[in-house]
Amino acid sequence: MTVPSCQLAIKAVPNAPRSAVVGWLGDALKVKVHAPAVEGRANEELGRFLAESLDLPRRAVTIATGSTSRQKRVQIDGLSLTEVRARLTP
């Protein structure tokens, strides 16, 4: 049996007062991140926040592409895209 995984398009907004899912912009999920875009801190907080929101271990969420951009693709191991959308829809 294979473990489900998917990639999710993210529009990250750093320096927010708190981390929060804003909503869907087409196929991309807009996420506010409570960390500055300095030295990878926003990416680390994004991964931590998504893993916590999806009830997954931190290692199951990794930045696949766009580590220096607001437009990112995040690899999520353990859930299908349908499950991720259901869990992250505000």
Steps between C-alpha positions, in 0.01 A plus 500: 500500500637839404488799730303787344683823430436817303639840415313812598543849348542761774497880496688589817463838673782548756503734802135442592384557860425125517517201268165429335340350192340785303327291234529361151608711201413260219727198553731684742450531875575844647668469840609781734820410684604643838871522413718731292628392159858493634739203513224249422298585811175555306546164322562324831189657654295418189601133523433488874163671466382281210613180675316603818188604304497169310573295814818360344857471631720798405717282273196421279489860367792630291553792261534344153554819296500875557694516825593865431167599344151569635372249242596154624425134445485298819541122504260334747552132582220300658194670348344529156427843352129445566570434870727804523238727341232369740718560807623846398181660372415774752 
